[in-house]
């Protein structure tokens, strides 16, 4: 362990993996859309977000501060007025018009003062409740109302939200007054979503989904698929290679013929055939990867086991009457385990990249948030042609960074088990 931690590549790889592990564990708690893992393909979940919006940090002096960020605005507790026939609930929303150029707010945002306010589209939501209500929305605060934005009746949705679109608002505040007749249940507190020209840390895709949320939620599947499949494939190759070398005979001959068959057969035609029969899923990919990728470990283990088998201490064990099972489990396998750990660390990037490539071709699980599926959607919906770089670069760089971290850890392990690598 000391030699491993002294390796700079191992320390760098472990640092990156620690960051990735933290995001995998606490990612659902820090993303702005926590239900995205189960509602990634639900159009209604993303209907308020702008489509194809660049990241919010792209707004600045280079574009004249004309790309305000999308954001949620909460009003807090409403002003309540009781009457004999019902209740009046009034919410006041203070809109941050920093980019509009109204004095101190504009100066704090870095925009020049005196500019006319940029019109923004708003979405007012009232969650819960039941029954038909009267709603009045005006520009300005409740004590100084201005132009009416909406006046009419709407139905409250018990298991959803009353949604009202308010296009082209230029005021610095709006007020929403709701009349509830006697006997109607009160809805939750109203919220306003400002639909800007930029959104989130990494923007949105063409389907209005938050790219940063998809990037963080995809870490779990990348780690789960990469580590589990790599562990099983390396374990299979280790056991088959060891027993084929130590037992030989018919078992060794059959195992080598099976290895030659699967090592020559490409994985992609099998994935196409499975996709034509069954709906593609990550588990079908994991099963096929386990069936094909054990060959990457088998031949190295087989050759190394033959070498260990002929060493002096193994021959001495035979002379004193040690059985074949004893020699395999007590001498051969323990010497191969360090190599197996190094091969596992090196094979994880290959599994992750293979899943991304399969998803990119449209043979992945479309209902699961993976980096490969994000790249597939970007390719199909013309992200390259439309210049939506924020949709392509983050998942691509995440795949490269994940692969680099395991490659660095594998290189550190290789230096430990192979003394000739210590000088490199």
C-alpha positions in Angstrom: 0.0 0.0 0.0 2.9 2.4 0.8 4.4 1.9 -2.6 1.0 2.4 -4.2 0.4 5.7 -2.4 3.9 6.9 -3.3 3.0 6.8 -7.0 1.9 10.2 -8.3 -0.4 8.7 -10.8 -2.2 6.7 -8.1 -2.6 9.7 -5.9 -4.0 11.7 -8.8 -6.4 8.9 -9.7 -7.6 8.5 -6.2 -8.2 12.2 -5.8 -10.4 12.3 -9.0 -12.2 9.2 -7.8 -12.9 10.7 -4.4 -14.5 13.7 -6.1 -16.5 11.4 -8.4 -17.6 9.3 -5.5 -18.8 12.4 -3.5 -20.9 13.5 -6.5 -22.3 10.0 -6.9 -23.4 9.8 -3.2 -24.7 13.3 -2.8 -25.5 14.2 -6.3 -29.3 13.9 -6.0 -29.1 16.4 -3.1 -27.3 19.1 -4.9 -28.9 19.0 -8.4 -31.6 21.6 -9.1 -34.0 18.9 -10.4 -34.0 16.1 -7.9 -36.7 14.0 -9.5 -34.9 13.9 -12.9 -33.7 10.3 -12.3 -37.2 9.0 -12.7 -38.7 11.7 -14.9 -35.9 12.3 -17.4 -38.2 11.6 -20.3 -41.2 13.3 -18.8 -41.9 16.4 -20.9 -44.2 18.0 -18.4 -41.4 18.0 -15.7 -39.3 20.3 -17.9 -42.0 22.4 -19.5 -41.0 25.6 -17.8 -37.4 25.6 -18.7 -36.1 27.2 -21.9 -35.1 24.9 -24.7 -31.4 24.8 -25.8 -30.4 27.6 -23.4 -26.6 28.1 -22.8 -25.2 28.1 -19.2 -26.0 31.2 -17.1 -22.3 32.2 -16.9 -22.3 32.9 -20.6 -24.2 36.1 -19.9 -21.9 39.1 -19.6 -20.5 42.3 -21.2 -19.6 40.3 -24.4 -23.4 40.0 -25.2 -24.5 43.2 -23.6 -26.1 41.5 -20.6 -29.1 40.6 -22.8 -29.2 36.9 -21.7 -30.7 36.8 -18.2 -30.7 33.5 -16.3 -33.7 31.4 -15.7 -34.6 31.2 -12.0 -37.3 30.5 -9.5 -38.8 33.3 -7.3 -40.7 32.5 -4.1 -43.1 34.9 -2.5 -43.3 33.5 1.0 -46.4 33.7 3.1 -49.4 35.4 1.3 -51.5 38.3 2.6 -54.7 36.8 3.8 -58.1 38.6 3.9 -61.1 36.8 5.3 -64.7 37.5 4.2 -68.1 36.2 4.6 -68.2 34.5 1.2 -64.5 33.4 1.0 -60.9 34.4 1.3 -58.4 36.5 -0.7 -54.8 35.4 -0.9 -52.3 37.8 -2.3 -48.7 37.0 -3.1 -46.1 39.6 -4.1 -43.0 38.6 -6.2 -40.0 40.9 -6.2 -38.3 40.2 -9.6 -34.5 40.8 -9.7 -34.2 43.0 -12.7 -30.5 43.5 -12.3 -30.0 43.3 -16.1 -32.7 45.8 -16.7 -30.7 48.9 -15.6 -32.8 50.2 -12.7 -30.1 51.9 -10.6 -28.3 49.9 -7.8 -29.6 46.6 -9.0 -28.2 47.1 -12.4 -24.9 48.3 -11.0 -24.6 45.2 -8.8 -25.2 42.9 -11.8 -22.5 44.7 -13.9 -24.9 46.0 -16.5 -24.9 49.7 -17.6 -27.4 51.9 -15.9 -30.4 53.5 -17.6 -31.1 50.7 -20.0 -34.7 49.7 -20.6 -35.8 46.5 -18.9 -35.5 43.3 -20.9 -38.9 41.6 -21.3 -39.1 38.2 -19.6 -41.5 35.3 -19.8 -42.9 34.2 -16.4 -44.7 31.1 -15.3 -46.9 31.3 -12.2 -47.6 28.0 -10.4 -50.1 27.2 -7.6 -49.6 23.7 -6.3 -52.5 21.6 -4.8 -56.0 22.6 -3.9 -59.3 21.7 -5.5 -62.1 23.6 -7.2 -62.5 26.6 -9.5 -61.0 29.9 -8.3 -60.7 33.5 -9.5 -57.2 34.7 -10.2 -55.9 38.2 -10.8 -52.3 38.9 -11.7 -50.9 42.5 -12.0 -47.6 44.2 -12.5 -46.3 46.0 -9.4 -46.7 45.3 -5.7 -50.1 44.6 -4.0 -50.1 48.1 -2.4 -49.4 49.8 -5.8 -50.8 47.6 -8.6 -50.2 48.4 -12.2 -51.1 46.8 -15.5 -53.2 43.7 -15.4 -51.5 40.6 -16.8 -54.3 38.1 -16.3 -57.9 38.1 -14.9 -60.1 35.1 -15.0 -61.1 31.7 -13.6 -58.9 28.7 -13.3 -59.2 25.1 -11.9 -56.9 24.0 -9.1 -55.3 20.6 -9.6 -55.1 18.3 -6.5 -52.1 16.2 -7.7 -50.4 18.9 -9.7 -50.1 22.6 -10.2 -52.1 25.4 -11.7 -49.9 26.8 -14.4 -50.2 30.3 -15.9 -47.8 31.7 -18.5 -47.2 35.4 -18.4 -45.2 36.6 -21.5 -43.2 39.8 -21.9 -43.2 41.1 -18.3 -41.0 44.2 -17.8 -42.0 45.2 -14.2 -39.7 44.8 -11.2 -42.5 43.1 -9.2 -45.9 41.3 -9.8 -48.7 40.5 -7.5 -51.1 37.5 -7.7 -54.5 37.6 -5.9 -56.5 34.4 -5.5 -60.2 34.4 -4.5 -61.2 31.2 -2.7 -65.0 30.6 -2.1 -66.1 29.2 1.2 -65.5 25.4 1.3 -62.6 25.3 -1.2 -59.2 24.0 0.1 -56.3 26.4 0.0 -53.5 25.6 -2.4 -49.8 25.8 -1.5 -47.7 28.9 -1.8 -47.4 30.3 -5.3 -44.0 30.4 -7.1 -42.8 32.1 -10.2 -40.3 30.7 -12.7 -38.6 33.3 -14.9 -37.8 31.8 -18.3 -34.6 33.5 -19.3 -32.2 33.0 -22.2 -29.7 31.1 -20.1 -30.2 28.3 -17.6 -28.3 26.4 -14.9 -24.6 25.7 -14.6 -24.4 23.8 -17.9 -27.5 25.0 -19.8 -30.3 22.9 -21.2 -30.8 20.6 -24.1 -33.3 20.8 -26.9 -35.9 19.0 -24.7 -35.4 21.6 -21.9 -33.6 19.2 -19.6 -30.9 20.5 -17.3 -27.5 19.2 -18.6 -25.8 19.6 -15.2 -28.5 17.4 -13.5 -28.1 14.7 -16.2 -24.3 14.9 -15.8 -24.4 14.3 -12.1 -27.0 11.6 -12.1 -25.1 9.8 -14.8 -22.2 9.2 -12.5 -24.0 6.5 -10.5 -24.7 4.4 -13.6 -21.1 4.9 -14.9 -19.6 3.7 -11.6 -22.1 0.9 -11.1 -21.8 -0.4 -14.6 -18.1 0.1 -14.9 -17.0 -1.4 -11.6 -19.5 -4.3 -11.4 -19.0 -5.5 -15.0 -15.2 -5.0 -14.7 -15.1 -7.0 -11.5 -17.1 -9.9 -12.9 -15.2 -10.0 -16.2 -11.8 -9.9 -14.5 -12.9 -12.5 -12.0 -14.2 -14.8 -14.8 -11.0 -14.4 -16.8 -8.9 -15.0 -13.6 -10.6 -18.2 -12.6 -10.9 -19.6 -16.1 -7.3 -18.7 -17.0 -5.9 -20.1 -13.8 -7.8 -23.4 -13.9 -7.2 -23.9 -17.6 -3.4 -23.5 -17.0 -3.2 -25.6 -13.9 -5.6 -28.4 -14.9 -4.9 -28.5 -18.6 -6.2 -31.5 -20.5 -9.6 -31.4 -22.0 -10.8 -28.5 -19.8 -7.8 -26.4 -20.9 -8.3 -27.2 -24.5 -12.1 -26.4 -24.5 -11.5 -23.2 -22.5 -8.9 -22.0 -25.1 -11.3 -22.8 -28.0 -14.1 -20.9 -26.3 -11.7 -18.0 -25.7 -10.7 -17.9 -29.4 -14.4 -17.9 -30.5 -15.4 -15.0 -28.3 -12.2 -13.0 -28.8 -12.8 -13.0 -32.6 -16.5 -12.2 -32.5 -17.5 -8.5 -32.3 -20.0 -7.4 -29.6 -22.0 -5.0 -31.8 -23.9 -7.5 -33.9 -25.0 -9.3 -30.8 -26.3 -6.0 -29.3 -28.2 -5.3 -32.5 -29.8 -8.7 -32.4 -30.7 -8.4 -28.7 -32.2 -4.9 -29.4 -34.3 -6.3 -32.2 -35.8 -8.9 -29.9 -35.9 -7.1 -26.5 -36.0 -3.5 -25.5 -32.4 -2.3 -24.9 -31.4 -2.0 -21.3 -28.2 -1.5 -19.2 -28.6 -5.1 -17.9 -28.6 -6.6 -21.3 -25.5 -4.7 -22.1 -23.9 -5.8 -18.8 -24.7 -9.5 -19.7 -23.2 -9.3 -23.1 -20.2 -7.4 -21.8 -19.6 -10.2 -19.3 -19.9 -12.8 -22.0 -17.4 -11.1 -24.3 -15.0 -9.1 -22.1 -13.6 -11.9 -19.9 -11.3 -12.7 -22.9 -9.3 -9.5 -22.2 -8.1 -11.1 -18.9 -8.0 -14.7 -19.8 -4.9 -15.0 -21.9 -2.7 -12.8 -19.7 -3.7 -14.9 -16.6 -3.3 -18.1 -18.5 0.2 -17.3 -19.6 1.2 -16.1 -16.1 -0.3 -19.2 -14.4 1.7 -21.5 -16.7 4.8 -19.6 -15.7 4.0 -19.9 -11.9 3.1 -23.5 -12.3 6.6 -24.4 -13.5 8.4 -22.5 -10.7 10.5 -24.4 -8.1 8.2 -23.9 -5.0 5.3 -25.4 -6.9 7.3 -28.4 -8.0 8.5 -28.8 -4.4 4.8 -28.8 -3.3 4.1 -31.6 -5.8 6.9 -33.7 -4.4 5.6 -33.4 -0.8 2.2 -34.6 -1.9 0.2 -31.3 -2.3 -2.9 -31.7 -4.3 -3.7 -29.7 -7.4 -6.5 -27.8 -5.7 -4.2 -26.9 -2.9 -1.5 -25.7 -5.3 -4.0 -23.5 -7.2 -5.7 -21.9 -4.3 -2.7 -21.5 -2.0 0.1 -20.6 -4.5 -1.1 -19.7 -8.0 -4.2 -17.6 -7.3 -2.6 -15.5 -4.5 0.3 -14.5 -6.9 -2.2 -13.5 -9.6 -4.4 -11.4 -7.4 -2.3 -8.2 -7.7 -2.3 -8.5 -11.4 -6.1 -9.0 -11.3 -6.6 -5.7 -9.4 -4.5 -3.8 -11.8 -6.4 -5.3 -14.8 -9.7 -4.5 -13.2 -8.7 -0.8 -12.7 -7.6 -0.7 -16.3 -10.7 -2.4 -17.7 -13.2 0.0 -16.0 -12.6 2.8 -18.5 -13.2 0.4 -21.4 -16.6 -0.7 -20.0 -17.7 2.9 -19.5 -16.6 3.9 -23.0 -18.2 0.8 -24.5 -21.6 1.7 -22.8 -21.3 5.3 -24.1 -20.6 4.0 -27.6 -23.5 1.6 -27.5 -25.8 4.3 -26.3 -24.5 6.7 -28.9 -25.6 4.3 -31.6 -29.1 4.1 -30.1 -28.7 0.7 -28.6 -28.7 1.8 -24.9 -31.4 2.2 -22.3 -33.3 5.4 -23.3 -35.1 5.6 -19.9 -31.9 5.8 -17.9 -29.8 8.9 -17.4 -26.3 8.0 -18.7 -23.6 10.0 -20.4 -23.8 7.9 -23.5 -27.6 8.5 -23.8 -27.0 12.2 -23.4 -24.5 12.2 -26.3 -27.0 10.1 -28.4 -29.7 12.6 -27.8 -27.3 15.4 -28.7 -26.3 13.7 -31.9 -29.9 12.9 -33.0 -31.2 16.4 -32.3 -28.4 18.2 -34.1 -26.4 19.7 -31.2 -23.3 20.0 -33.3 -25.0 21.7 -36.2 -26.8 24.1 -33.9 -23.7 25.0 -31.9 -24.9 23.6 -28.6 -21.5 22.8 -27.3 -22.7 22.8 -23.6 -24.7 19.7 -24.5 -21.8 17.7 -26.0 -18.7 18.7 -24.0 -19.8 18.0 -20.4 -20.7 14.3 -20.9 -17.8 13.7 -23.2 -15.3 15.3 -20.7 -16.9 13.3 -17.9 -16.4 10.0 -19.7 -12.7 11.0 -20.4 -12.2 12.1 -16.8 -13.7 8.9 -15.4 -11.6 6.8 -17.7 -8.4 8.8 -16.8 -9.0 8.3 -13.0 -9.2 4.5 -13.3 -6.3 4.4 -15.7 -4.1 6.4 -13.3 -5.1 4.0 -10.4 -4.4 1.0 -12.7 -1.0 2.5 -13.6 -0.2 2.9 -9.9 -1.1 -0.8 -9.2 0.9 -1.9 -12.2 4.0 -0.2 -10.8 3.5 -2.1 -7.5 3.1 -5.6 -9.1 5.7 -4.9 -11.8 9.0 -3.6 -10.4 10.3 -2.8 -13.8 7.7 0.0 -14.1 8.9 1.8 -11.0 11.3 3.9 -13.0 8.6 5.2 -15.4 
